[in-house]
Structure formats: structure tokens, C-alpha cells
Amino acid sequence: MIENFDLANFLIQKRRALNMTQKEVALETGLTPAYISLLEKKERKPSAATIKKLAKPLRFTHQEYMNLIEYIAKLQKKDDSSPHSKQNPNAITKEFDITELTDEDIHKIEEYIELLKIKNKYKQKKD
């Protein structure tokens, strides 16, 4: 795949060619409509597992699927080597499968994470 491949546009074109809505794709993949929207707006980068979930409903050809997996691997490698990924060596980043959560659930989790950050910041100042 070429360097300036537009994954979001590719996903939109595949979905529209099948006359599917984001909600229909979400139902067939186990992803949320909100996540499908984020992918199509270039606000999220999918994992190889996400590409696998999208492959059947969007009818990727074998070649498209293999190219997408290679593209995702290159993106992840690029992200791993970026200076931003090494800014804080003590930071721990984890990915979680949120496919069974509602948008409201995800929002609550985000709020809770922010509360924990505030608590820890306060605790550091106190110590």
C-alpha cells in the first residue's frame, strides 16, 4: 500500500458500496457505531483485530485484507518509533476491548480516569 493511503476513505467507500450504515457495520462487527464513526473521521487508528472484524461485513478481498494488515503494522511501528512514544518512559499504556460497552459506559470510564488523575495529582502535591 502506498504511504498516503487514506484508510478512512477506504472504509467509507466499502461501506457505502454495500449500502450499509455505520450502525449496520457495528452490529455485524461487534464494534460500536461511535467507533466506526471515529475510524471514518480519522480520529482512531484500528488494530489488526479491528480490521479482522471489519473484513467480512465490508467484504474485503484477500488482497485488501493483507494490505490493510500490513498498513496497520507499519502505522504501529511508526507510532512506536515516534519521539512522542518515548516522552515518558514510566507511562503505562494499555488497550482494552470495549466492543461490548455503550457510548455511555465509555464516557463514564473516561470520567473515572480523569478523576483518578486528579486524585493522584493531589496526592503528589500532598506528599
GUNUKOL-875330 format. One record per residue (C-alpha): z, y, x; residue number from 1; residue in one letter; chain. Coordinates in pm, 1 decimal, m for minus. Example, Ala and Ser with C-alpha at 12.3 -4.5 7.8 and 13.67 -1.06 7.14 Angstrom:
% residues 2
{pt {780.0; m450.0; 1230.0}; 1; "A"; "A"},
{pt {714.0; m106.0; 1367.0}; 2; "S"; "A"},
This chain:
% residues 127
{pt {0.0; 0.0; 0.0}; 1; "M"; "A"},
{pt {m69.5; 348.7; 120.1}; 2; "I"; "A"},
{pt {209.1; 578.5; 234.1}; 3; "E"; "A"},
{pt {167.4; 827.3; m51.5}; 4; "N"; "A"},
{pt {175.3; 563.1; m325.6}; 5; "F"; "A"},
{pt {318.0; 704.2; m647.8}; 6; "D"; "A"},
{pt {538.9; 429.2; m787.2}; 7; "L"; "A"},
{pt {648.8; 632.3; m1089.3}; 8; "A"; "A"},
{pt {289.8; 699.1; m1193.7}; 9; "N"; "A"},
{pt {201.1; 332.2; m1139.0}; 10; "F"; "A"},
{pt {483.9; 222.3; m1370.4}; 11; "L"; "A"},
{pt {385.7; 477.5; m1636.2}; 12; "I"; "A"},
{pt {21.4; 367.8; m1626.4}; 13; "Q"; "A"},
{pt {111.8; m1.9; m1652.0}; 14; "K"; "A"},
{pt {346.6; 62.2; m1945.3}; 15; "R"; "A"},
{pt {101.0; 284.6; m2132.0}; 16; "R"; "A"},
{pt {m188.4; 42.8; m2075.6}; 17; "A"; "A"},
{pt {17.7; m212.7; m2267.2}; 18; "L"; "A"},
{pt {109.9; 44.2; m2536.9}; 19; "N"; "A"},
{pt {477.9; m11.4; m2462.8}; 20; "M"; "A"},
{pt {762.6; 234.7; m2495.4}; 21; "T"; "A"},
{pt {1036.5; 270.2; m2236.4}; 22; "Q"; "A"},
{pt {1270.9; 109.3; m2487.7}; 23; "K"; "A"},
{pt {1043.2; m194.6; m2524.8}; 24; "E"; "A"},
{pt {1022.5; m235.2; m2146.8}; 25; "V"; "A"},
{pt {1400.2; m203.2; m2129.3}; 26; "A"; "A"},
{pt {1451.2; m472.4; m2393.3}; 27; "L"; "A"},
{pt {1224.6; m715.9; m2209.4}; 28; "E"; "A"},
{pt {1375.8; m649.1; m1867.0}; 29; "T"; "A"},
{pt {1744.8; m611.1; m1942.6}; 30; "G"; "A"},
{pt {1735.4; m261.6; m1794.1}; 31; "L"; "A"},
{pt {1832.9; 45.8; m1994.2}; 32; "T"; "A"},
{pt {1575.3; 286.1; m2137.4}; 33; "P"; "A"},
{pt {1753.4; 559.0; m1941.3}; 34; "A"; "A"},
{pt {1697.4; 370.6; m1614.8}; 35; "Y"; "A"},
{pt {1328.4; 315.5; m1697.3}; 36; "I"; "A"},
{pt {1303.5; 689.7; m1759.0}; 37; "S"; "A"},
{pt {1471.5; 767.1; m1425.5}; 38; "L"; "A"},
{pt {1223.1; 540.8; m1245.1}; 39; "L"; "A"},
{pt {931.5; 713.8; m1415.2}; 40; "E"; "A"},
{pt {1071.1; 1057.8; m1326.5}; 41; "K"; "A"},
{pt {1115.1; 957.3; m959.7}; 42; "K"; "A"},
{pt {1491.7; 1002.8; m988.5}; 43; "E"; "A"},
{pt {1571.1; 644.0; m889.2}; 44; "R"; "A"},
{pt {1420.5; 401.9; m641.0}; 45; "K"; "A"},
{pt {1407.3; 47.4; m772.5}; 46; "P"; "A"},
{pt {1532.7; m252.0; m580.1}; 47; "S"; "A"},
{pt {1327.7; m565.8; m528.9}; 48; "A"; "A"},
{pt {1533.4; m723.0; m808.8}; 49; "A"; "A"},
{pt {1429.8; m442.7; m1044.8}; 50; "T"; "A"},
{pt {1063.5; m487.5; m952.1}; 51; "I"; "A"},
{pt {1102.5; m858.2; m1029.6}; 52; "K"; "A"},
{pt {1243.0; m773.2; m1374.5}; 53; "K"; "A"},
{pt {952.7; m535.4; m1443.2}; 54; "L"; "A"},
{pt {680.7; m772.6; m1321.7}; 55; "A"; "A"},
{pt {644.5; m992.5; m1629.8}; 56; "K"; "A"},
{pt {664.9; m733.5; m1911.3}; 57; "P"; "A"},
{pt {434.0; m492.2; m1726.5}; 58; "L"; "A"},
{pt {204.1; m779.9; m1630.4}; 59; "R"; "A"},
{pt {185.3; m710.2; m1258.0}; 60; "F"; "A"},
{pt {m80.5; m910.5; m1083.7}; 61; "T"; "A"},
{pt {41.8; m1127.1; m798.9}; 62; "H"; "A"},
{pt {m110.4; m878.8; m551.9}; 63; "Q"; "A"},
{pt {53.8; m579.5; m723.7}; 64; "E"; "A"},
{pt {389.4; m758.3; m718.9}; 65; "Y"; "A"},
{pt {363.4; m843.5; m349.0}; 66; "M"; "A"},
{pt {251.6; m488.5; m264.5}; 67; "N"; "A"},
{pt {542.0; m341.4; m460.8}; 68; "L"; "A"},
{pt {797.1; m564.0; m288.2}; 69; "I"; "A"},
{pt {654.3; m459.0; 49.0}; 70; "E"; "A"},
{pt {661.1; m93.9; m59.2}; 71; "Y"; "A"},
{pt {1026.5; m120.0; m170.4}; 72; "I"; "A"},
{pt {1120.2; m288.8; 158.3}; 73; "A"; "A"},
{pt {957.9; m3.9; 352.6}; 74; "K"; "A"},
{pt {1141.0; 253.8; 140.4}; 75; "L"; "A"},
{pt {1474.0; 83.0; 204.0}; 76; "Q"; "A"},
{pt {1403.4; 56.3; 576.0}; 77; "K"; "A"},
{pt {1309.4; 424.8; 584.3}; 78; "K"; "A"},
{pt {1629.1; 516.6; 396.6}; 79; "D"; "A"},
{pt {1838.3; 304.2; 633.8}; 80; "D"; "A"},
{pt {1694.2; 485.1; 935.7}; 81; "S"; "A"},
{pt {1722.3; 836.7; 793.7}; 82; "S"; "A"},
{pt {1976.9; 1070.5; 955.3}; 83; "P"; "A"},
{pt {2146.1; 1113.2; 616.0}; 84; "H"; "A"},
{pt {2233.8; 745.4; 600.8}; 85; "S"; "A"},
{pt {2435.1; 782.4; 921.9}; 86; "K"; "A"},
{pt {2619.0; 1104.3; 840.8}; 87; "Q"; "A"},
{pt {2948.4; 938.0; 757.5}; 88; "N"; "A"},
{pt {2998.0; 603.6; 931.3}; 89; "P"; "A"},
{pt {3321.4; 549.9; 733.9}; 90; "N"; "A"},
{pt {3149.0; 580.1; 396.2}; 91; "A"; "A"},
{pt {3108.9; 260.8; 199.3}; 92; "I"; "A"},
{pt {2820.0; 236.3; m41.9}; 93; "T"; "A"},
{pt {2781.7; m43.0; m291.7}; 94; "K"; "A"},
{pt {2522.2; m121.6; m553.3}; 95; "E"; "A"},
{pt {2621.0; m264.4; m888.1}; 96; "F"; "A"},
{pt {2417.4; m433.5; m1159.3}; 97; "D"; "A"},
{pt {2458.5; m201.5; m1456.7}; 98; "I"; "A"},
{pt {2186.5; m352.1; m1674.2}; 99; "T"; "A"},
{pt {2431.3; m462.2; m1944.5}; 100; "E"; "A"},
{pt {2603.4; m122.8; m1965.3}; 101; "L"; "A"},
{pt {2519.4; 150.1; m2214.0}; 102; "T"; "A"},
{pt {2445.0; 505.3; m2106.5}; 103; "D"; "A"},
{pt {2788.9; 598.0; m2239.7}; 104; "E"; "A"},
{pt {2951.7; 327.8; m2023.5}; 105; "D"; "A"},
{pt {2770.2; 456.8; m1716.1}; 106; "I"; "A"},
{pt {2876.7; 812.5; m1794.2}; 107; "H"; "A"},
{pt {3241.4; 702.5; m1824.7}; 108; "K"; "A"},
{pt {3220.2; 524.3; m1489.7}; 109; "I"; "A"},
{pt {3072.9; 834.5; m1326.4}; 110; "E"; "A"},
{pt {3355.5; 1045.5; m1471.2}; 111; "E"; "A"},
{pt {3615.0; 798.8; m1344.0}; 112; "Y"; "A"},
{pt {3462.5; 804.1; m995.6}; 113; "I"; "A"},
{pt {3483.5; 1183.7; m994.0}; 114; "E"; "A"},
{pt {3849.9; 1164.2; m1098.7}; 115; "L"; "A"},
{pt {3921.2; 922.5; m813.5}; 116; "L"; "A"},
{pt {3753.6; 1159.3; m567.5}; 117; "K"; "A"},
{pt {3969.1; 1448.1; m689.2}; 118; "I"; "A"},
{pt {4282.2; 1231.6; m668.3}; 119; "K"; "A"},
{pt {4200.5; 1127.4; m311.4}; 120; "N"; "A"},
{pt {4120.0; 1483.2; m208.0}; 121; "K"; "A"},
{pt {4455.6; 1596.1; m348.7}; 122; "Y"; "A"},
{pt {4632.9; 1307.5; m175.5}; 123; "K"; "A"},
{pt {4475.9; 1400.7; 161.2}; 124; "Q"; "A"},
{pt {4589.8; 1762.8; 126.2}; 125; "K"; "A"},
{pt {4940.7; 1646.4; 36.8}; 126; "K"; "A"},
{pt {4963.7; 1418.1; 342.2}; 127; "D"; "A"},
